[in-house]
Amino acid sequence: MIPSQLLPVFEWGPPSCIITSSKDGVPNIANLTRIWYVDGEHVAIANQFLNKTYSNLMEQPLAFMKIANPSDLFHWEIGVRYIRAETDGALFESLLQDIQMISWMAEAAVPAELRSVMIFKVLSLRKGVEESLHLTPSPETYGELLNALADSLGCSRLSYWVPVEGTADVKLLASRGVTGAGVQADAFDSMKRLALLVVGKRQVIRLGNIQSQVRYIHSIRSKPLGQDQPEVPNTLPAGPSSYLAVPILSFDTLIGMICCEASGGQAEAFDRLEDGFLLMLSSKLGETLAASASVAEQDYGPLFRQTIERVRLEWTKASEPFHTELSARERQVAIHVAQGHTNAQIAKILFVSPRTVTTHVERIFQKLQVSSRAVLTRYVMEKGLLTDHPDSDH
């Protein structure tokens, strides 16, 4: 229920509030020290002086919480149901320690008091987008984003579109290098159709070899022989040969679409970009755009370039055969081999037989296409896998 992207919000402990209602429908709002994350479906608050809140929850267990994300200033609304209160135990001690630490830092004269920990089940989670219109990135932001993508990914002709709320239409916000932009009325027609397709599919869209495919469409739409029909052209006007479109998602909400076009050899840049990488980039760029409203204009470009480079590094590591081809046990064995352990030592560390370790090593050699323990060690060291792995002694 609670997305992983929101976990830092609970850890940072920004100001928050809770709204409850009596059985007669009289509302009450109370400010909270913070909202604590318990697990994927539960949150907790500290009952220090929440007399009316507690009274209301005894009559009506449904409540409404609100919390702000300090990184992008967006508000989140959390619908909850009161479950129970705890006056001791690990969770109680953890919250008490947090509160006492805050009290100590604030040099409070009276020690912090904690009556109980109130635990709630999360029923709904909603991003308060309508309250954050003042945080909408400026038009210059999207231009800097396209420039960063062009420099980093080699896609020189791009456009950025956003869905028009309440309609099935899309709106162009920025473009870069598109042929005929500002001159030809239909310069963005193809990209707009592509953006509309992304709105419906919410996935990466690729169109290649456009010229021959359009010619084929013309031919199959021709009328049967013997009837009057326009002549199907043998050649088409020069134009893009390939298109690529990527949805931009912020916390699983579609906030925009990036459309790219290329001709000739430039289309090879699209082929080098895997769908998995583009979807990872989509999510990270969505988060960056949400946070960009609080960034100075001159920092837009560096911010987007850092995001793209970070995603590139994460994707390289995630797609590394060490992670994709080897099993968890084989990765453990490979790390121990790189650390200089013998098969007998590895068997003792992992509580398996030496023969099992030998079998794992043989499979590792085959999957990673390495020929010896020395080559495997160099492979692990050069790719920085030793320091990243939890089984590493370093």
TIGUTI-721273 format. One line per 3 residues: number of its first residue (from 1); their letters; for each residue x, z, y of N, C-alpha, C. Coordinates in steps of 0.2 Angstrom, whole numbers, plus 2048, in hexadecimal, padded with zeros to 3 digits. Atoms other than C-alpha are relative to their C-alpha. Layout:
NUM) A) X,Z,Y,X,Z,Y,X,Z,Y; ... .
//
This chain:
1) MIP) 804,800,7FA,800,800,800,804,800,806; 7FB,7FF,7FB,80E,805,80C,806,7FB,7FF; 7FA,805,801,81A,7F6,80E,807,803,802 .
4) SQL) 7FA,7FD,7FF,82C,7F9,80D,803,800,807; 7FE,801,7F9,82F,7F2,81F,7FE,806,804; 802,7FA,7FC,826,802,825,803,806,7FF .
7) LPV) 7FD,7FA,802,830,80F,81D,805,803,805; 7FC,7FE,7FB,83D,810,82B,7FC,804,806; 804,7FD,7FB,82E,814,837,7FF,808,7FE .
10) FEW) 801,7F9,802,82A,824,82D,806,804,800; 7FA,7FC,800,83C,829,82C,802,802,807; 7FE,7FF,7F9,83F,827,83F,7FC,806,803 .
13) GPP) 805,7FB,7FD,830,833,842,7FE,7FF,807; 803,801,7F9,829,82B,852,7FA,804,801; 807,7FC,7FE,81A,834,85B,7FA,7FC,7FD .
16) SCI) 806,803,803,80A,831,852,7FA,804,801; 806,7FC,7FF,7F8,837,852,7FB,7FF,7FA; 805,800,806,7E9,83B,846,7FA,801,804 .
19) ITS) 807,800,7FE,7D7,838,84A,7FB,802,7FA; 805,7FD,805,7CA,842,840,7F9,800,803; 807,800,7FD,7B7,844,842,7FD,806,7FC .
22) SKD) 804,7FA,804,7AB,853,83E,7FB,7FC,7FD; 806,803,804,79C,850,833,7FB,7FE,805; 805,802,7FB,792,84E,843,803,7FA,804 .
25) GVP) 7FE,806,7FC,79D,83F,849,804,802,806; 7FC,7FF,7FA,7A7,848,856,807,7FF,7FF; 7F9,802,801,7B8,841,857,805,805,803 .
28) NIA) 7FB,7FB,7FE,7C8,84B,859,807,7FC,7FF; 7F9,803,800,7DA,844,85D,805,805,801; 7FA,7FB,7FF,7EA,84E,85A,806,7FC,7FF .
31) NLT) 7F9,802,801,7FC,84A,85D,804,803,7FA; 7FC,7FE,806,808,84B,84E,807,800,802; 7F9,801,800,81A,84F,84D,803,7FA,7FD .
34) RIW) 7FF,806,804,81B,841,841,7FC,7FF,7FA; 803,801,806,814,839,832,805,7FF,7FA; 7FB,801,805,81E,83B,822,7FD,7FC,7FA .
37) YVD) 801,805,806,81F,82E,814,801,805,7FA; 800,7FC,806,81B,836,803,802,7FB,7FA; 7FE,805,804,81A,827,7F8,7FC,7F9,802 .
40) GEH) 803,806,7FE,813,815,7F8,7F8,800,802; 807,800,7FF,801,81B,7F9,7FE,807,804; 802,7FA,7FD,802,82C,802,805,802,806 .
43) VAI) 7FC,7FD,7FA,808,834,813,7FE,807,801; 802,7F9,7FF,808,845,819,802,802,807; 7FE,7FD,7FA,808,84F,829,801,807,800 .
46) ANQ) 7FF,7F9,800,80D,860,82E,7FA,804,804; 805,7FC,7FD,7FF,86C,832,803,806,803; 7FD,7FB,7FC,806,877,840,7FB,804,804 .
49) FLN) 805,7FD,7FC,7F8,87A,84C,7FA,7FB,800; 805,805,801,7EB,86D,845,7F9,803,7FE; 806,7FC,802,7DC,879,845,7FA,7FB,800 .
52) KTY) 806,804,800,7CE,86C,84A,801,7FA,7FB; 7FF,805,805,7D6,85E,840,7FF,802,7F9; 801,7FD,807,7D6,869,830,7F9,801,7FF .
55) SNL) 808,7FF,800,7C4,86E,834,7FC,7FA,7FE; 803,807,801,7BF,85C,835,801,7FD,7FA; 7FE,803,806,7C8,857,826,7FC,803,7FA .
58) MEQ) 803,7FD,805,7BF,864,81C,7F8,7FE,800; 807,803,7FF,7AE,85C,822,800,7F9,7FE; 800,807,800,7B3,84A,822,808,7FE,7FE .
61) PLA) 7F9,801,802,7C3,845,818,804,7FA,803; 7FD,806,7FD,7C5,834,820,803,801,807; 7FD,7FF,7FA,7D1,833,82E,804,7F9,802 .
64) FMK) 7FD,806,7FD,7DB,826,839,806,803,803; 7F9,7FF,7FD,7EE,827,83D,802,7FA,804; 7FD,806,7FC,7F8,81D,849,807,802,801 .
67) IAN) 7F8,7FF,7FF,80B,81B,84A,803,7FA,803; 7FC,805,7FD,817,811,854,806,7FE,7FD; 7FA,802,802,825,807,84E,805,7FF,805 .
70) PSD) 7FB,800,7FB,834,80B,859,804,7F9,801; 7FC,806,800,83D,7FB,855,7FD,7FA,803; 803,805,7FD,830,7EF,85B,7FA,802,805 .
73) LFH) 806,7FD,7FC,823,7FB,864,7F9,7FE,7FE; 806,802,803,815,7F4,859,7FD,807,7FD; 803,7FA,803,808,801,854,7FC,7FE,7FA .
76) WEI) 803,801,806,801,803,843,7FA,805,7FF; 806,7FC,801,7F0,80A,83E,7FF,801,7F9; 800,7FE,807,7EF,814,82E,7F9,803,7FE .
79) GVR) 806,7FC,802,7DE,818,826,801,804,7FA; 7FE,7FB,805,7DF,827,81B,7FA,804,7FD; 804,7FB,803,7D6,833,810,803,807,7FE .
82) YIR) 7FD,7F9,801,7DA,846,810,800,802,7F8; 7FF,7FE,807,7E0,84B,7FE,800,808,7FF; 7FF,7F9,801,7E6,85D,7FF,805,803,805 .
85) AET) 7FB,7FC,7FC,7F1,86A,808,805,803,7FB; 7FB,7FD,804,801,871,801,804,805,804; 7FD,7FB,7FC,809,882,807,806,802,7FD .
88) DGA) 7FA,7FF,802,818,882,7FC,802,7FA,7FC; 7FE,806,804,822,876,7F1,806,7FC,803; 7FA,804,7FD,830,869,7F4,7FE,7FC,806 .
91) LFE) 803,803,7FA,825,85F,800,800,804,806; 801,7FB,7FB,821,86E,80A,807,802,803; 7F9,7FD,7FE,833,874,80B,804,7FA,804 .
94) SLL) 7FD,806,7FD,839,862,810,7FD,7FF,807; 802,801,7F9,82D,861,81F,801,806,804; 7FF,7FA,7FC,830,873,824,808,7FF,803 .
97) QDI) 7F9,801,7FD,843,86F,825,800,7FB,805; 800,805,7FB,840,85F,82F,7FD,803,807; 803,7FD,7FA,835,869,83B,805,805,803 .
100) QMI) 7FC,7FB,7FD,841,877,83D,806,7FD,803; 7FB,803,7FD,84F,86B,840,7FE,7FD,807; 802,802,7FA,845,863,84E,7FF,805,805 .
103) SWM) 801,7FA,7FC,841,874,855,807,802,803; 7FA,7FE,7FE,853,878,855,804,7FC,805; 7FE,805,7FB,858,868,85E,7FD,801,807 .
106) AEA) 804,7FF,7FA,84B,86C,86B,801,806,803; 7FE,7FA,7FE,852,87D,86D,7F9,804,802; 807,7FD,7FF,840,884,86B,801,808,7FF .
109) AVP) 7FF,7F9,800,83F,897,86E,7FD,803,7FA; 804,7FD,806,832,89A,860,802,7FB,7FA; 7FF,804,806,836,894,84E,7FA,7FC,7FF .
112) AEL) 806,804,802,82C,886,848,7FC,803,7FA; 805,7FE,805,81D,88A,83E,7FD,7FA,7FC; 803,805,804,816,880,82F,7FB,804,7FC .
115) RSV) 805,7FD,804,805,886,828,7FF,7FC,7F9; 801,804,807,803,878,81B,802,7F9,801; 7FF,807,800,807,866,817,7FA,7FD,7FE .
118) MIF) 806,803,802,7F8,85B,817,801,7F9,7FE; 7FE,807,804,7F9,84C,80B,7FA,7FC,800; 805,805,800,7EF,83C,80D,801,7FA,7FC .
121) KVL) 800,806,803,7EB,82D,803,7FF,7FA,805; 801,805,7FB,7EE,81D,80D,7FB,7FB,7FD; 805,804,802,7DF,812,80C,800,7F9,803 .
124) SLR) 7FF,807,7FC,7E3,804,819,806,801,804; 7FA,800,7FC,7F2,7FF,823,7FF,7F9,805; 801,806,7FB,7F0,7F3,833,805,801,806 .
127) KGV) 7FB,801,7FA,7FC,7ED,840,7FB,7FF,806; 804,801,7FA,7F4,7EF,851,803,7FB,805; 7FD,806,7FC,7F9,7DE,858,7FC,7FF,806 .
130) EES) 804,801,7FA,7EB,7DD,865,802,805,805; 7FD,7FB,7FB,7F3,7ED,86D,807,7FE,803; 7F9,801,7FF,804,7E5,86E,801,7F9,803 .
133) LHL) 7FF,806,7FD,801,7D5,878,805,800,805; 7FB,800,7FB,80D,7DB,885,807,7FF,7FC; 7FA,801,804,81A,7DA,877,801,7F9,7FD .
136) TPS) 7FF,807,802,817,7C8,874,806,7FD,802; 7FA,803,7FD,828,7BF,875,7FF,7FA,805; 801,805,7FB,82A,7B4,884,802,7F9,7FD .
139) PET) 7FE,807,802,82B,7A0,882,807,7FF,7FF; 7F8,801,801,83E,7A1,884,802,802,7F9; 7FE,7FD,807,83F,7AB,874,800,7FB,7FB .
142) YGE) 801,805,806,839,79D,869,805,7FA,801; 7FA,805,7FF,845,791,871,806,802,7FE; 7FA,7FD,802,853,79C,86E,800,800,7F8 .
145) LLN) 801,800,807,84D,79E,85C,802,7F9,7FD; 7FF,807,803,84D,78B,859,807,7FE,801; 7F9,801,7FF,85E,78A,861,805,803,7FB .
148) ALA) 7FC,7FC,805,865,797,855,7FF,7FD,7F9; 801,803,806,85D,78E,846,804,7F9,800; 7FD,807,800,864,77D,84B,808,801,7FF .
151) DSL) 7F9,7FE,801,876,785,84D,802,802,7F9; 7FF,7FC,806,875,78F,83D,7FF,7FC,7FA; 802,804,806,86C,783,831,800,7F9,800 .
154) GCS) 7FF,807,7FF,86F,772,838,7FA,7FC,800; 806,803,7FF,85D,76E,83B,7FF,7FF,808; 7FF,801,7F8,85E,766,84D,7F9,7FE,803 .
157) RLS) 807,802,7FD,84B,760,84F,7FB,805,7FD; 804,7FB,803,840,76F,84E,7FA,801,805; 805,7FE,7FB,830,776,856,7FD,806,7FD .
160) YWV) 803,7FA,802,827,787,855,7F9,800,802; 808,800,7FF,814,789,853,7FE,807,7FF; 804,7FA,802,808,797,853,7F9,7FF,7FF .
163) PVE) 807,801,801,7F7,799,84C,7FC,802,806; 804,7FE,7FA,7E9,799,859,7FB,804,7FD; 804,7FB,802,7DF,7A9,856,7F9,7FD,800 .
166) GTA) 807,801,801,7CD,7A6,850,7FE,7F8,7FF; 801,807,801,7D0,793,84D,804,7FE,7FA; 7FB,803,805,7D8,788,840,805,7FC,803 .
169) DVK) 7FB,804,7FD,7E3,780,84D,807,804,801; 7FA,7FD,7FF,7F5,783,851,803,7FE,807; 7FD,802,7F9,7FF,783,862,807,800,800 .
172) LLA) 7F9,801,800,810,77D,866,803,805,806; 7FD,7FB,7FB,81B,78A,86F,807,7FE,802; 7FA,802,7FE,82C,782,86F,803,7FB,7FB .
175) SRG) 7FD,806,805,836,773,868,807,7FF,802; 7F9,802,7FF,848,76D,867,802,7F9,7FD; 7FD,807,803,84F,75B,865,7FB,7FC,7FD .
178) VTG) 805,805,803,83E,753,860,7FF,7FA,804; 800,806,7FD,83E,741,863,7F9,7FF,804; 806,801,7FC,831,73C,871,7FD,806,803 .
181) AGV) 803,7FA,7FD,82E,74E,876,800,7FF,808; 801,801,7F9,827,74D,888,7FF,7F9,802; 801,808,7FE,825,73A,888,7FB,7FD,7FC .
184) QAD) 805,803,804,81B,735,879,7FA,805,7FE; 806,7FB,801,809,73D,877,800,802,7F9; 800,7FE,807,80B,73D,864,806,802,7FD .
187) AFD) 7FA,7FE,802,81C,743,863,800,806,7FB; 800,7FA,804,817,753,85A,7FA,800,7FB; 806,800,804,808,74D,850,802,802,7F9 .
190) SMK) 7FE,7FF,807,811,74D,83F,802,808,7FF; 7FE,7F9,801,818,75E,842,7FA,805,801; 806,7FC,800,807,765,847,7FC,800,7FA .
193) RLA) 804,800,807,7FF,75F,837,804,804,7FB; 7FC,7FC,804,80E,767,82E,7FE,808,801; 801,7F9,7FF,80B,778,837,7F9,802,7FE .
196) LLV) 807,7FF,802,7F8,777,833,800,801,7F8; 800,7FF,807,7FD,775,821,803,806,7FE; 7FD,7FA,802,808,784,821,7FB,806,801 .
199) VGK) 805,7FA,7FE,7FA,78F,829,7FC,801,7F9; 804,7FF,806,7F0,78B,819,804,802,7FA; 7FC,7FE,806,7FE,78C,80C,804,806,801 .
202) RQV) 7FB,7FA,7FF,809,79A,814,806,7FF,7FB; 7FA,800,804,818,793,80B,804,7FA,803; 7FB,805,7FD,827,787,80E,7FD,7F9,7FE .
205) IRL) 803,807,801,821,775,80F,806,7FB,801; 7FB,806,7FF,82D,766,80C,7FD,7FA,7FE; 802,807,801,82A,754,80E,806,7FC,801 .
208) GNI) 7FA,805,7FF,837,747,80A,7FE,7F9,7FE; 801,807,801,839,735,809,7FA,7FD,803; 806,801,7FD,82B,733,815,7FE,7F8,801 .
211) QSQ) 801,807,7FF,82D,720,819,7FD,7FD,7FA; 803,804,806,82A,71A,807,7F9,803,7FE; 806,7FD,802,81C,727,804,7FA,7FD,805 .
214) VRY) 805,802,7FB,813,722,814,7FE,7F8,7FE; 801,807,802,815,70F,80F,7FB,800,7FA; 804,800,806,80D,713,7FE,7F9,802,802 .
217) IHS) 807,7FE,7FE,7FE,71C,806,7FD,7FA,803; 803,806,7FD,7FB,70D,810,7FE,7FB,7FB; 802,805,805,7FB,702,801,7FA,802,7FC .
220) IRS) 806,7FE,805,7EF,70C,7F6,7FA,801,804; 806,800,7FC,7E3,70D,805,7FE,7F9,801; 802,807,7FF,7E2,6FA,806,7FA,7FF,7FC .
223) KPL) 806,802,804,7D2,6F2,801,801,7FB,7FB; 7FE,804,805,7D0,6E8,7F2,801,7F9,802; 7FF,807,7FE,7D5,6D6,7F3,7FA,7FC,801 .
226) GQD) 806,804,7FE,7C9,6CA,7FA,7FC,802,806; 803,7FD,7FA,7C3,6D5,808,804,800,806; 7FC,800,7F9,7C8,6D5,81A,803,807,800 .
229) QPE) 7FC,7FA,7FF,7D6,6E2,81C,806,7FF,804; 7FA,800,7FC,7E4,6E6,828,806,7FF,7FB; 7F9,801,804,7F5,6E0,822,804,807,800 .
232) VPN) 7FC,7FA,801,7FF,6EF,81B,807,7FE,803; 7FA,802,7FD,80F,6EF,825,806,801,7FB; 7FB,800,805,81F,6EC,81B,805,806,803 .
235) TLP) 7FB,7FB,7FD,829,6F8,827,7FC,804,804; 803,7FB,7FC,825,707,830,804,802,806; 7FC,7FE,7FB,82A,70D,841,806,805,7FE .
238) AGP) 7FA,7FB,801,83B,717,841,7FD,807,801; 803,7F9,7FF,837,729,83F,804,805,7FB; 7FD,7FB,804,83C,739,836,7FF,7FE,7F8 .
241) SSY) 800,801,807,83F,737,823,7FE,806,7FC; 801,7FA,804,83D,749,81E,7FD,806,805; 803,7FA,7FC,833,759,825,801,806,7FC .
244) LAV) 800,7FA,803,835,76B,821,7FC,805,805; 804,7FB,7FC,829,779,827,801,807,7FC; 800,7F9,802,82B,78C,825,7FC,805,803 .
247) PIL) 804,7FB,7FD,81F,79A,828,804,806,802; 7FD,7FB,7FD,824,7A8,833,7FC,806,7FF; 805,7FA,802,81D,7B9,82C,803,806,803 .
250) SFD) 7FF,7F9,7FE,81D,7CA,834,7FC,805,7FD; 804,7FB,804,818,7D8,828,7FA,7FC,7FC; 805,804,804,80F,7CA,81D,7FB,7FD,805 .
253) TLI) 804,803,7FB,806,7C4,82D,803,7F9,802; 7FD,807,7FE,808,7B1,831,800,800,808; 800,800,7F9,80E,7B1,843,803,7FA,803 .
256) GMI) 7FD,806,7FD,816,7A0,845,802,7FB,7FA; 7FE,805,805,81C,790,83C,806,7FC,804; 7FA,804,7FE,82D,787,83E,7FF,7F9,7FD .
259) CCE) 800,807,803,82C,774,83B,806,7FC,802; 7FA,804,7FE,83B,769,83A,800,7F9,7FD; 800,807,802,83E,757,838,807,7FD,800 .
262) ASG) 7F9,803,801,84D,74C,833,800,7F9,7FE; 800,807,802,852,73A,831,807,7FF,7FC; 7FA,802,803,85F,733,825,804,805,7FD .
265) GQA) 7FB,7FB,803,86E,73E,821,7FE,807,802; 802,7F9,7FE,867,74C,82B,7FB,804,7FB; 805,7FD,804,85A,74F,81E,804,804,7FA .
268) EAF) 7FC,7FD,805,868,755,812,800,808,802; 800,7F9,7FD,868,765,81D,7FA,804,7FD; 806,7FD,803,856,769,816,801,802,7F9 .
271) DRL) 7FF,7FF,807,85C,767,804,804,806,7FF; 7FB,7FB,801,869,774,806,7FC,807,801; 804,7FA,7FE,85C,781,80C,7FB,802,7FA .
274) EDG) 804,7FF,806,854,789,7FC,7F9,804,803; 806,7FD,7FE,842,78F,7FD,800,808,801; 7FF,7F9,800,847,7A1,7F9,803,802,806 .
277) FLL) 7FC,7FF,7FA,853,7A1,807,7FB,800,806; 804,802,7FB,846,79A,813,7FB,806,801; 805,7FB,800,839,7A7,80E,803,807,802 .
280) MLS) 7FD,7FA,7FE,845,7B5,810,802,800,808; 7FF,801,7F9,84A,7AE,821,7F9,801,804; 807,7FF,7FD,837,7AD,825,7FE,807,802 .
283) SKL) 802,7F9,7FF,834,7BF,823,805,804,805; 7FB,7FD,7FC,844,7C5,82C,7FF,7FD,808; 801,803,7F9,841,7B9,83B,7FA,803,803 .
286) GET) 806,7FD,7FE,82F,7C0,83C,801,807,803; 7FE,7F9,7FD,836,7D2,83E,804,7FF,806; 7FC,800,7FA,843,7CC,84B,7FC,7FE,806 .
289) LAA) 804,802,7FB,836,7C3,855,7FC,806,803; 804,7FA,7FE,82B,7D3,855,804,805,804; 7FC,7FB,7FD,83A,7DD,85B,803,7FD,807 .
292) SAS) 7FC,803,7FB,840,7D0,868,7FD,801,807; 803,7FF,7F9,834,7D5,876,803,806,803; 7FD,7FA,7FC,83E,7E5,879,808,7FE,801 .
295) VAE) 7F9,803,7FF,84F,7DA,87A,800,7FC,806; 7FF,804,7FA,856,7D3,889,801,7F9,7FF; 801,808,801,854,7C0,88B,807,7FD,7FE .
298) QDY) 7FA,803,802,867,7BD,88A,802,802,7F9; 7FE,7FE,807,868,7C6,879,7FB,7FC,7FB; 805,804,805,85A,7BA,871,805,7FC,7FB .
301) GPL) 7FC,804,804,867,7AE,86A,804,804,7FB; 7FC,7FC,804,873,7BA,863,7FC,804,7FB; 804,7FD,805,865,7C4,85B,7FE,7FC,7FA .
304) FRQ) 802,805,805,85E,7B5,852,806,7FE,7FB; 7FB,803,804,86F,7AF,84C,803,806,7FB; 7FE,7FA,805,873,7C1,845,7FB,800,7FA .
307) TIE) 805,800,805,863,7C0,83C,801,7FB,7FB; 7FF,806,805,866,7AF,834,806,801,7FC; 7FA,7FF,804,878,7B4,82F,7FF,806,7FB .
310) RVR) 801,7FB,804,872,7C4,828,7FC,7FE,7FA; 804,803,806,865,7BB,81D,804,7FC,7FC; 7FB,805,804,872,7AE,818,804,805,7FB .
313) LEW) 7FC,7FC,804,87D,7BC,812,7FC,804,7FA; 804,7FD,805,86F,7C5,809,7FE,7FB,7FA; 802,805,804,869,7B5,801,806,7FE,7FB .
316) TKA) 7FA,802,804,87B,7B1,7FB,801,805,7FA; 7FF,7FA,805,87C,7C2,7F3,7FA,800,7FB; 805,800,805,86B,7C1,7EB,800,7FB,7FB .
319) SEP) 800,806,804,86D,7B0,7E4,807,7FF,7FC; 7F9,800,804,87F,7B4,7DD,7FE,801,7F9; 801,7FF,807,87F,7B1,7CA,801,807,7FD .
322) FHT) 7FF,7F9,802,886,7C3,7C8,7F9,803,800; 807,7FD,800,874,7C8,7CD,7FB,7FD,7FC; 805,804,802,86A,7BA,7C7,801,7FF,7F8 .
325) ELS) 7FF,802,807,872,7B6,7B6,801,806,7FB; 7FE,7FA,804,879,7C7,7B0,7FA,805,7FF; 804,7FB,800,86E,7D5,7A9,803,806,803 .
328) ARE) 7FE,7F9,7FD,86F,7E7,7B0,806,803,7FD; 7FB,7FE,804,87A,7EC,7A2,806,7FC,801; 7FA,804,800,885,7DD,7A3,804,801,807 .
331) RQV) 7FD,7FF,7F9,888,7E0,7B6,804,807,800; 7FC,7FA,800,88D,7F2,7B2,807,7FF,7FC; 7FA,801,804,89A,7EC,7A5,805,7FC,804 .
334) AIH) 7FC,804,7FC,8A0,7DF,7B1,804,804,805; 7FD,7FB,7FB,8A3,7EC,7BE,806,804,7FD; 7FB,7FC,803,8AD,7F7,7B2,806,7FC,7FE .
337) VAQ) 7FB,805,802,8B7,7E8,7AC,804,7FF,806; 7FC,801,7FA,8BC,7E5,7BE,803,806,803; 7FC,7FA,7FF,8C1,7F7,7C0,806,801,7FC .
340) GHT) 7FB,7FF,805,8CD,7F5,7B2,7FF,804,7FA; 802,7FC,806,8C4,7FE,7A5,801,7FB,7F9; 800,803,807,8C7,7F9,792,7F9,800,7FD .
343) NAQ) 807,800,803,8B8,7F5,787,7FF,807,7FD; 801,7F9,802,8BB,806,77F,7FE,805,805; 802,7FB,7FB,8BA,80F,78F,7F9,7FF,803 .
346) IAK) 807,802,7FD,8AB,805,795,7FB,803,7FB; 805,7FD,805,8A2,80A,784,7FF,807,801; 800,7F9,7FF,8A6,81C,787,7FC,802,807 .
349) ILF) 804,7FF,7FA,89F,81B,799,7F9,7FF,800; 807,802,800,88F,812,795,7FD,802,7FA; 803,7FD,806,88C,81B,784,7FE,7FB,7FC .
352) VSP) 802,805,805,88C,80B,77A,806,7FF,7FC; 7FB,802,805,897,804,76C,805,7FB,803; 7FB,805,7FD,8A7,7FA,770,7FE,7F9,7FE .
355) RTV) 802,806,802,8A0,7EC,766,7FA,7FD,805; 805,802,7FB,891,7EC,772,803,7FD,807; 7FC,802,7FA,89D,7EB,781,803,7FA,7FF .
358) TTH) 7FD,806,801,8A6,7DD,779,7FB,7FA,801; 805,805,800,896,7D3,777,7FE,7FF,808; 802,800,7F8,891,7D7,78A,806,7FC,803 .
361) VER) 7FA,803,7FD,8A3,7D1,78F,7FF,7F8,7FF; 800,808,802,8A1,7C0,786,7FA,7FD,803; 806,803,7FD,890,7BD,78D,801,7FF,808 .
364) IFQ) 7FF,800,7F8,896,7C1,79F,805,7FA,801; 7FB,806,800,8A5,7B4,79C,7FC,7FA,800; 804,806,801,898,7A7,797,7FB,7FF,806 .
367) KLQ) 805,801,7FA,88B,7AA,7A5,803,7FF,806; 7FC,801,7F9,898,7AB,7B3,805,7FB,7FF; 7FB,805,801,8A3,79E,7AB,807,802,802 .
370) VSS) 7FA,7FE,7FF,8B2,7A8,7AC,804,801,7F9; 7FC,800,806,8C0,7A8,79F,804,806,7FE; 7FC,7FA,802,8C8,7B9,79F,7FE,806,805 .
373) RAV) 801,7FA,7FD,8C7,7CB,7A5,803,7FF,807; 7FD,800,7FA,8D3,7C7,7B3,7FC,7FB,805; 804,805,7FC,8C8,7B8,7B9,7FA,804,802 .
376) LTR) 806,7FD,7FF,8B9,7C3,7B8,801,805,806; 7FE,7FB,7FA,8C2,7D1,7C3,800,7FC,806; 7FF,804,7FA,8C7,7C4,7D0,7F9,7FE,803 .
379) YVM) 806,803,7FE,8B5,7BD,7D0,7FC,806,803; 804,7FA,7FD,8AD,7CF,7D3,803,802,807; 7FD,7FD,7FA,8BA,7D4,7E0,7FF,7FB,806 .
382) EKG) 801,805,7FB,8B9,7C3,7EA,7F9,800,803; 807,800,7FE,8A6,7C4,7EB,7FE,807,803; 802,7FA,7FD,8A6,7D6,7F1,7FB,804,7FC .
385) LLT) 805,7FC,804,89C,7DC,7E2,802,807,7FE; 7FD,7F9,802,8A7,7EB,7DE,7FD,805,804; 802,7FB,7FC,8A3,7F4,7ED,7F8,801,801 .
388) DHP) 807,800,7FF,890,7EF,7ED,7FC,804,7FA; 804,7FD,806,88C,7F6,7DC,801,807,7FF; 800,7F9,801,887,807,7D8,804,803,7FB .
391) DSD) 7FB,7FE,805,892,808,7C9,807,800,802; 7F9,801,7FE,8A1,805,7D3,803,807,801; 7FC,7F9,7FF,8AE,814,7D4,803,800,807 .
394) H) 7FC,801,7FA,8B4,80D,7E5,7FB,802,806 .
//
